Amino acid sequence: MPTVIINGINIFYEEKGNPKSENVVFFLNGVMASTSSWSFQVPVFEKLGFRIILHDFRGQLRSDKPEGSYTFKQHADDTIELMNYLHIDQAHMIGTSYGGEVALKLAIDHSARVKSISLIDSVSELDEVLKGLVYGWIDAAKAKEGERFFKLMMPTIYSDTFIKNNGEMLEKRAVAMRQIDPSYFDGQISLYKTFLNDVFMTQALHTISCPTLIICGENDILKPRKFSKIIHDEIKGSEYLIIPDCGHVTIFEKPNDLNSALLGFVLKQN
């Protein structure tokens, strides 16, 4: 598995698609996810000849997990150093949830390196309900019981419709979590604390000048539509799309609708 030392730690990354293409897309993971989570999106961009880069953030599954919490600046700087290592000058940034928040920080701090950002179910600030849910995740992660952790987390990220229609698949995923390495939970706790301590970016959103697409699942109870609307209102010229009957994990629940929106938006920028 390819890793590279970035800012003193090992970062896992994957490269797919056309390695010679100047049209580069970074897919930025949600907090509990890894590079494999983009399996519904990557093939669509591959077919159109994009160069595709995926990586696990510090603290995530196959990258190092130094003691946290971290900052979104660190995640953004790690991404820029990975771009430098791969000789990439500019890229489209597509991020879901936590990855969308990293994309925001990239657009704020490294605007010359970002062609566009697409934010899926992301926020630029917190409310008390979101804080409470994440504190609950921290408590669940401390137990390091994978199946129980997944089942406690599941209702906060998937829609009622998706859970009803995919019960067997979700049960298998829960059982598979029994085998997860305990270090996964240490990294998760650091990432959750990073989110709680450092996701506050609303005041800087007006500085973002790159093309921006904001997407939110209609029934996202973790990061509901009001947060996406805040981002849309603060970023001049941004586009805003709500995906019907969809929870927080839009990349799994409505991949066809999402892929159509992402491709249409990114292709307009090339």
C-alpha positions as CSV (number, residue, x, y, z in Angstrom):
1,M,0.0,0.0,0.0
2,P,1.5,3.4,-1.0
3,T,2.4,5.7,1.8
4,V,4.4,8.9,1.9
5,I,5.9,10.8,4.8
6,I,4.0,14.1,5.0
7,N,4.8,16.6,7.7
8,G,6.5,13.9,9.7
9,I,3.8,11.2,9.5
10,N,2.9,8.4,7.1
11,I,-0.1,9.3,4.9
12,F,-1.8,6.5,3.0
13,Y,-2.9,7.5,-0.6
14,E,-4.2,6.0,-3.8
15,E,-4.0,7.2,-7.3
16,K,-6.5,6.2,-10.0
17,G,-7.6,7.2,-13.4
18,N,-5.3,8.8,-16.0
19,P,-2.0,9.7,-14.3
20,K,-1.1,12.1,-17.2
21,S,-4.3,14.1,-17.0
22,E,-4.2,17.8,-15.9
23,N,-7.8,17.4,-14.7
24,V,-7.2,16.3,-11.1
25,V,-9.8,15.4,-8.5
26,F,-9.1,14.8,-4.8
27,F,-11.8,12.9,-2.9
28,L,-11.7,13.9,0.8
29,N,-13.0,11.4,3.3
30,G,-15.7,11.6,5.9
31,V,-14.5,11.2,9.4
32,M,-15.3,7.5,9.8
33,A,-14.4,6.6,6.3
34,S,-11.4,5.6,4.2
35,T,-10.4,5.8,0.5
36,S,-12.6,2.8,-0.3
37,S,-15.7,4.8,0.7
38,W,-15.6,6.5,-2.7
39,S,-16.3,3.3,-4.7
40,F,-19.5,4.7,-6.2
41,Q,-17.8,8.0,-7.4
42,V,-14.4,7.0,-8.6
43,P,-15.4,4.9,-11.6
44,V,-17.5,7.7,-13.0
45,F,-14.6,10.1,-13.0
46,E,-12.2,7.4,-14.2
47,K,-14.3,6.9,-17.4
48,L,-14.0,10.6,-18.2
49,G,-10.2,10.5,-17.9
50,F,-9.6,12.4,-14.7
51,R,-6.6,11.8,-12.5
52,I,-8.0,10.9,-9.1
53,I,-6.2,11.1,-5.7
54,L,-7.6,9.7,-2.5
55,H,-5.9,9.6,0.9
56,D,-6.6,8.9,4.5
57,F,-6.2,12.0,6.8
58,R,-3.9,11.8,9.8
59,G,-5.9,9.8,12.3
60,Q,-7.7,7.8,9.7
61,L,-7.6,4.1,9.0
62,R,-4.4,3.5,7.1
63,S,-2.5,6.7,7.9
64,D,-0.6,7.4,11.1
65,K,-2.5,8.3,14.2
66,P,-0.4,10.7,16.2
67,E,-1.9,11.8,19.5
68,G,-4.5,14.5,18.8
69,S,-6.6,16.6,18.5
70,Y,-5.4,18.0,15.2
71,T,-6.5,21.1,13.3
72,F,-8.1,21.6,9.9
73,K,-5.1,23.6,9.0
74,Q,-3.0,20.5,9.5
75,H,-5.3,18.4,7.3
76,A,-5.2,21.1,4.6
77,D,-1.4,21.5,4.8
78,D,-1.0,17.7,4.6
79,T,-3.1,17.7,1.4
80,I,-1.0,20.4,-0.1
81,E,2.2,18.5,0.7
82,L,0.7,15.4,-1.0
83,M,-0.1,17.5,-4.0
84,N,3.5,18.7,-4.1
85,Y,4.8,15.2,-3.8
86,L,2.7,14.1,-6.7
87,H,3.6,17.2,-8.7
88,I,0.0,18.5,-8.9
89,D,-0.4,22.3,-9.2
90,Q,-4.2,22.5,-8.9
91,A,-7.1,20.2,-8.2
92,H,-10.8,20.0,-7.7
93,M,-11.6,19.1,-4.1
94,I,-14.7,17.0,-3.4
95,G,-15.3,16.3,0.3
96,T,-18.0,14.6,2.2
97,S,-18.8,15.7,5.8
98,Y,-15.4,16.1,7.6
99,G,-13.7,16.0,4.1
100,G,-15.8,18.9,3.0
101,E,-14.7,20.9,6.0
102,V,-11.1,20.1,5.0
103,A,-12.0,21.4,1.5
104,L,-13.2,24.6,3.0
105,K,-9.9,25.1,4.8
106,L,-8.0,24.4,1.6
107,A,-10.1,27.0,-0.3
108,I,-9.5,29.5,2.5
109,D,-5.7,29.0,3.0
110,H,-4.5,27.7,-0.3
111,S,-6.8,29.3,-2.9
112,A,-4.2,29.2,-5.7
113,R,-4.1,25.4,-5.5
114,V,-7.9,24.8,-5.6
115,K,-9.9,24.7,-8.9
116,S,-13.2,24.2,-7.2
117,I,-14.7,22.7,-4.1
118,S,-17.7,20.4,-3.8
119,L,-19.1,20.1,-0.2
120,I,-21.3,17.2,0.6
121,D,-23.2,17.3,4.0
122,S,-20.6,19.6,5.6
123,V,-20.7,22.5,8.1
124,S,-18.7,25.6,9.0
125,E,-19.9,25.8,12.6
126,L,-21.7,23.8,15.3
127,D,-24.9,23.9,17.3
128,E,-25.6,22.1,20.6
129,V,-27.3,19.1,19.0
130,L,-24.4,18.4,16.7
131,K,-22.0,18.8,19.6
132,G,-24.0,16.3,21.7
133,L,-24.0,13.7,18.9
134,V,-20.3,13.9,18.5
135,Y,-19.6,13.7,22.2
136,G,-21.7,10.5,22.1
137,W,-19.5,9.2,19.4
138,I,-16.4,9.9,21.6
139,D,-18.0,7.9,24.4
140,A,-18.8,5.0,22.1
141,A,-15.4,5.0,20.5
142,K,-13.7,4.8,24.0
143,A,-15.3,1.3,24.5
144,K,-13.5,0.0,21.3
145,E,-16.3,-2.4,20.6
146,G,-16.7,-2.2,16.8
147,E,-20.2,-3.7,16.3
148,R,-21.7,-1.7,19.2
149,F,-20.0,1.4,17.9
150,F,-21.4,1.0,14.4
151,K,-25.0,0.4,15.7
152,L,-24.9,3.4,18.0
153,M,-23.6,5.6,15.2
154,M,-25.8,4.3,12.4
155,P,-29.1,6.2,13.2
156,T,-27.3,9.5,13.2
157,I,-25.9,9.2,9.7
158,Y,-28.3,7.1,7.6
159,S,-31.9,8.0,6.7
160,D,-34.8,6.0,7.9
161,T,-35.5,4.9,4.3
162,F,-32.0,3.7,3.7
163,I,-31.9,1.7,7.0
164,K,-35.2,0.1,6.2
165,N,-34.1,-0.9,2.7
166,N,-30.6,-2.0,3.6
167,G,-30.9,-3.7,7.0
168,E,-29.1,-6.9,6.0
169,M,-26.2,-5.0,4.5
170,L,-25.9,-2.7,7.5
171,E,-26.0,-5.7,9.9
172,K,-23.1,-7.3,8.0
173,R,-21.1,-4.1,8.2
174,A,-21.8,-3.9,12.0
175,V,-20.5,-7.5,12.4
176,A,-17.5,-6.8,10.3
177,M,-16.5,-4.0,12.7
178,R,-15.8,-6.6,15.3
179,Q,-12.5,-7.1,13.5
180,I,-11.4,-3.5,13.3
181,D,-8.0,-2.7,14.9
182,P,-8.4,-0.9,18.2
183,S,-6.1,1.8,17.0
184,Y,-8.9,2.9,14.6
185,F,-10.9,4.2,17.6
186,D,-7.9,6.2,19.0
187,G,-7.7,8.0,15.7
188,Q,-11.5,8.5,15.6
189,I,-11.4,10.2,19.0
190,S,-8.7,12.5,17.9
191,L,-10.7,13.4,14.8
192,Y,-13.9,14.0,16.7
193,K,-12.1,16.3,19.1
194,T,-10.6,18.1,16.1
195,F,-14.0,18.7,14.7
196,L,-15.4,20.0,18.0
197,N,-12.5,22.3,18.6
198,D,-11.7,23.6,15.2
199,V,-14.6,23.5,12.7
200,F,-15.4,27.2,13.1
201,M,-14.9,28.7,9.6
202,T,-18.1,30.7,8.9
203,Q,-16.4,34.1,9.4
204,A,-13.8,33.2,6.7
205,L,-16.2,31.8,4.1
206,H,-16.5,35.2,2.3
207,T,-12.9,34.9,1.3
208,I,-13.5,31.8,-0.8
209,S,-13.5,32.8,-4.5
210,C,-13.2,29.4,-6.3
211,P,-16.4,27.8,-7.8
212,T,-18.3,26.1,-5.0
213,L,-21.0,23.4,-5.0
214,I,-22.9,22.7,-1.8
215,I,-24.9,19.5,-1.5
216,C,-27.0,18.3,1.4
217,G,-29.2,15.3,2.0
218,E,-32.8,16.4,2.7
219,N,-33.1,14.3,5.8
220,D,-29.6,14.7,7.2
221,I,-30.1,14.9,11.0
222,L,-26.4,15.0,11.8
223,K,-25.6,18.1,9.7
224,P,-29.0,19.4,8.6
225,R,-29.7,21.7,5.8
226,K,-29.4,24.9,7.8
227,F,-25.6,24.4,7.9
228,S,-25.3,24.0,4.1
229,K,-27.5,27.2,3.7
230,I,-25.1,29.1,6.0
231,I,-22.2,28.1,3.7
232,H,-24.2,28.9,0.6
233,D,-25.1,32.4,1.9
234,E,-21.5,33.2,2.8
235,I,-19.8,32.1,-0.4
236,K,-20.6,34.4,-3.3
237,G,-21.8,32.6,-6.4
238,S,-22.0,29.2,-4.8
239,E,-24.4,26.6,-6.1
240,Y,-26.7,24.8,-3.6
241,L,-28.5,21.4,-4.1
242,I,-30.7,19.4,-1.8
243,I,-31.0,15.6,-2.5
244,P,-34.4,14.3,-1.6
245,D,-35.1,11.4,0.8
246,C,-31.4,11.2,1.7
247,G,-29.6,11.2,5.0
248,H,-26.0,12.2,5.9
249,V,-24.1,9.7,3.8
250,T,-25.2,10.9,0.4
251,I,-22.2,9.1,-1.3
252,F,-23.8,5.8,-0.3
253,E,-27.5,6.6,-0.2
254,K,-27.9,8.5,-3.5
255,P,-24.8,7.9,-5.6
256,N,-26.4,8.4,-9.0
257,D,-28.0,11.7,-8.1
258,L,-24.8,12.8,-6.4
259,N,-22.5,11.7,-9.3
260,S,-24.6,13.6,-11.8
261,A,-24.4,16.8,-9.8
262,L,-20.7,16.4,-9.1
263,L,-19.8,15.7,-12.7
264,G,-21.9,18.5,-14.1
265,F,-20.3,21.0,-11.8
266,V,-16.7,19.9,-12.2
267,L,-16.9,19.6,-16.0
268,K,-18.2,23.2,-16.1
269,Q,-14.9,24.4,-14.5
270,N,-12.5,22.7,-17.0
